[in-house]
Amino acid sequence: GIGGSNPNKCFGTVAASGGLNIRANPDASSAIVGALTDGSYVELLAKTTGTPVSGNSNWFRVSNPNGYVSAYYIRVAAGSNQPWCN
C-alpha cells in the first residue's frame, strides 16, 4: 500500500500498563489463552461485540494465540483501512 498502509489489514497498539490478556471468547470472564505487553503492535483480524469493559463492548480477534482482546485497550493504528477496524 501507499505509505506503508495496507487496506486489507488492521493493526493496533496495546494501551494497558499491566499488559492485556487474550481471552478464548469476547468475555472478560473467559479463559486466558495468552497475553500482550503494553505497547505491543498487533494485527487485528475482526471486531465483535462481547461483555463491556469500562463501557466498551467491542472486542478484537487476534492470532498467536487465537483469541480476543478488549477494544478498550487497543489504539487502532493509522493506515488501518478496514471499515470495521475503527
C-alpha positions as CSV (number, residue, x, y, z in Angstrom):
1,G,0.0,0.0,0.0
2,I,1.0,3.6,-0.3
3,G,3.0,4.9,2.6
4,G,3.1,1.5,4.2
5,S,-0.6,1.3,4.7
6,N,-2.4,-1.9,3.7
7,P,-6.2,-1.6,3.1
8,N,-6.6,-5.3,3.8
9,K,-5.2,-5.2,7.3
10,C,-6.0,-3.6,10.6
11,F,-3.4,-3.0,13.3
12,G,-3.4,-1.6,16.8
13,T,-1.2,-0.9,19.8
14,V,-1.9,-2.2,23.2
15,A,-2.5,0.5,25.8
16,A,-2.7,-1.4,29.1
17,S,0.0,-0.6,31.6
18,G,-0.1,-4.1,33.1
19,G,-0.4,-5.9,29.8
20,L,-3.5,-7.3,28.1
21,N,-5.0,-10.8,28.4
22,I,-6.0,-12.6,25.3
23,R,-9.3,-14.4,26.0
24,A,-10.8,-17.5,24.5
25,N,-14.1,-15.6,23.9
26,P,-15.0,-11.9,23.9
27,D,-15.8,-12.0,27.6
28,A,-13.7,-10.7,30.5
29,S,-14.6,-13.9,32.4
30,S,-13.4,-16.3,29.6
31,A,-10.3,-18.4,29.9
32,I,-7.0,-16.6,29.3
33,V,-5.1,-18.1,26.3
34,G,-2.2,-15.6,26.2
35,A,-1.1,-12.1,26.9
36,L,0.2,-9.0,25.1
37,T,2.6,-6.4,26.7
38,D,1.8,-2.7,26.9
39,G,2.9,-1.1,23.6
40,S,2.7,-4.3,21.6
41,Y,1.8,-3.8,17.9
42,V,-0.7,-6.4,16.9
43,E,-2.7,-7.4,13.8
44,L,-6.5,-7.2,14.4
45,L,-8.4,-9.8,12.4
46,A,-12.0,-9.0,13.2
47,K,-14.2,-7.0,15.5
48,T,-17.1,-8.4,17.5
49,T,-19.4,-7.5,20.4
50,G,-18.9,-9.0,23.9
51,T,-19.1,-8.2,27.5
52,P,-18.4,-4.5,28.1
53,V,-15.1,-3.4,29.6
54,S,-15.3,0.1,31.0
55,G,-18.4,0.7,28.9
56,N,-16.9,-0.5,25.6
57,S,-18.5,-3.7,24.3
58,N,-16.2,-4.1,21.3
59,W,-13.6,-6.8,21.1
60,F,-10.9,-7.6,18.5
61,R,-9.9,-11.1,17.4
62,V,-6.2,-11.6,17.3
63,S,-3.9,-14.5,16.3
64,N,-0.9,-16.1,18.0
65,P,-2.6,-17.3,20.1
66,N,-6.0,-17.1,18.6
67,G,-8.4,-15.2,20.9
68,Y,-10.0,-11.9,21.8
69,V,-8.8,-8.7,23.4
70,S,-11.0,-5.8,24.6
71,A,-11.0,-2.9,22.2
72,Y,-10.9,-0.6,25.2
73,Y,-7.2,-1.3,25.5
74,I,-6.4,-1.1,21.8
75,R,-5.4,2.1,19.9
76,V,-6.1,1.5,16.2
77,A,-3.1,2.4,14.0
78,A,-3.2,5.0,11.2
79,G,-3.4,3.2,7.9
80,S,-5.8,0.6,9.2
81,N,-8.4,1.0,6.4
82,Q,-10.9,-1.9,7.1
83,P,-14.3,-0.3,7.8
84,W,-14.8,-2.5,10.9
85,C,-11.5,-1.6,12.4
86,N,-12.3,1.9,13.8
